Amino acid sequence: MSNCVTSSAPASALSALYRPQSKCFLLSASGLTRQLQLTGDLNDPNKVGGLRSFSLSEIMLQLLLSALLFVPHLQNAPQGDGFIRALEYMKKTPETLDELMTRNYALAEGDLVLSNDKNAVQSVWPTHDIAYLISKELAHRTKDILSGMAMLSEHTCLSFHERTSETNYLLFKDSKGCASYVGFRGGEQPVFMGPPCIVGNIAHEILHALGFQHEHTRMDREEHITVMSHNIMSGMEKNFQKKSGETFGLPYDITSIMHYGSAFFSANHLPTIVSKGEETKMRMGQRDRLTERDIERVARLYGCDVTKSK
């Protein structure tokens, strides 16, 4: 453990600090500090080797292993006192940090979650009135969650009600970031929420749960945007891969609530997505409201009568 250097950073909250020169990861939580010596090639998450540590809880270990996936992409970030504050960086972009503490989930597409034993199924919910449950840990975010659901219910034929005995329902769970499965899965379906998730992020995740992918992954995107691959964090290129999917016969919507922002997953603070000159009143990557095309997409997938205000 001689290569590990202790930092004086405060440990009042959960934090993870990485020093690339010594391959040392310093993990702190509630004043408890543990130093971990890593072996292997940290530039390739698939080659990370042995891990020697003092005794750690299961949650802390899961957090560490998940955070390691991001370390190579943070080595060019500003380093205060030679350290990279991995979690602090990720908290600033909540859709880059999914559920880090649950072993059965893996990062898929920024704010999408896939189970390791079952791929997400893009399918429609069998009802327009969807049950939900808010975990006790998120009780203080009830107002935000209800506001996120209201963004949909006010403009579509979908509604939400608190679960009583329904088998299929959305469970809003505490997390470190925003994440959701894509489409109906059946049974208890988690939607992960962390402190950085604003109302618009919540609506975005609910739309994923309803079956909608990111707008910028459409096959016809080249007519509207340019993806700046050289600016994307190494290993995050998959977030920008095109997907063949239902467009519902609607034009590309660069201001959709389901579209990435111009600097999402940027390795150098430069744009990862550039618009091809479309003039819009709203910014790309906005999370303020559903656009008319967002509303129309929901209507076409769920057979809504589009009579509500847009």
Steps between C-alpha positions, in 0.01 A plus 500: 500500500805729494403648163169629634507860615240620747311815406380765739172532312194513728322167542171624639326376187569202279787581268752319285840639408738343251871566455609358161874520575474247782187314386351585835133546568404676822143433607340698781157476658368659819849566628622145432791490256631194320798485264493255214792389286410395148684289246448459129449742215262775614484633145307186416222419750498142370860454618470632852666238713540436870359713776650517846316688770412528861160372598223665298126468500328344199358835396837675510662227293223513241541876480873466447475240226236701317695824533806334347319486167509876494855560621676478160262760362576743782878501479498809276269688735632774731677336792501690827813401694563220250170324574190442289177547690313236306162520669503879515553506123223253432253676728525807276370292207240274664415309186854362487458333839248221531438257785853435629416299809290217360701206369237388248508814290748628244550836331342483158437839348566781738169495677370161391536183705515142376491195723801272461274199456227649284507764231254784522187429300356794311131438546189694581336501841167313493315792659473876466466540876836401646551415865801636684662474840754735656754340732525635854847633426351724230204629697657845508498503117131417466414846366765477227394149400135602477602804294696275264197276452281807452715609205365191325148472637418864421570452130432132424242232569725343763438540871667380818361385832655380823525122514259302713529134397601523133753244377654734243624835625783752493709510815695823548820407682777704657824505305798719412367593157212467255428164336223282361430191297359549151144379458265283703664211685223381730488487877691753706687723256756736657563858399817622669525854631780691663535854639601648161181379327277800436135477396590487131747216560224307676264546204783389270549178699127429508493530122777241483288274720210555262711370211675800346867509401720807464414721204863551398538126431253509209626360170426825316692725739774594249251727326475707818806455723867411482643276771853617585651162576846638580354698792321207663641341815684179423268207558186713481467481120218248537282777641495655153446189289203509266211264565242371260168568662155646461492867399118503489519680167601821675782737405822508700466716811828660606333664802326184622516433871652167390793661313852530643651842559789635294770411753375173648793261567755752378863411572632850443212741565441526125169404331419135443191589293472794261178613336502545123365852512147438623356810665308411813346686790616236748847362552610152406489277808233707675309341786244777549200350322373249247502630145204459267679209333570337837128519573413366155738206545327399822164536328599274210661232716216486753208577269414829666244742368717808463256758631690625803683830487855495378 
